[in-house]
Amino acid sequence: MKPGRRAHTEGAPIKRSVSIAGHRTSLSLEPEFWDALQRAAIDESTSLAGLIARIDAERGQRNLSSAVRVWLLQRIGREG
């Protein structure tokens, strides 16, 4: 492993880049949140980037990673 880089550990956040609203951005989420977000995109017949763009448009002052986590928790609440 290169100096300054840590090995991926189970449950550690994964950083991914996506294109939303015509620009590239990145967000870090734990694997479980990435999985839940992918399932939500499938359930809503949209792409992962499309769903993230929608969450981004509605997020207010939260950072995007936090907004995604909150959106997913609210989604669980609506389903329950």
C-alpha positions, 0 to 999 in steps of 0.5 A: 500500500502507498504511504498515506493511503489506508486499506479499505475496511468493511463499513468504511465510507466509499467516495464516488463521483457523480455528474449532477446538474451538469457538474461533477461532484463526489460524496462519501457514503458507507457501503450500506447507504450506497446499496440502499441508494441503488435499490431506491433508484431501481424502485423509482425507475431512475438512475443513481445520478438522477436520484442523487440530483433530485436529493441535491435539489431538495437538500437545503444547507446539508452537505450532499452525503448527509442529505442522502443519508437523511433522505434514505432514513425518511424513505424508510419512515414513509415505507414503514 
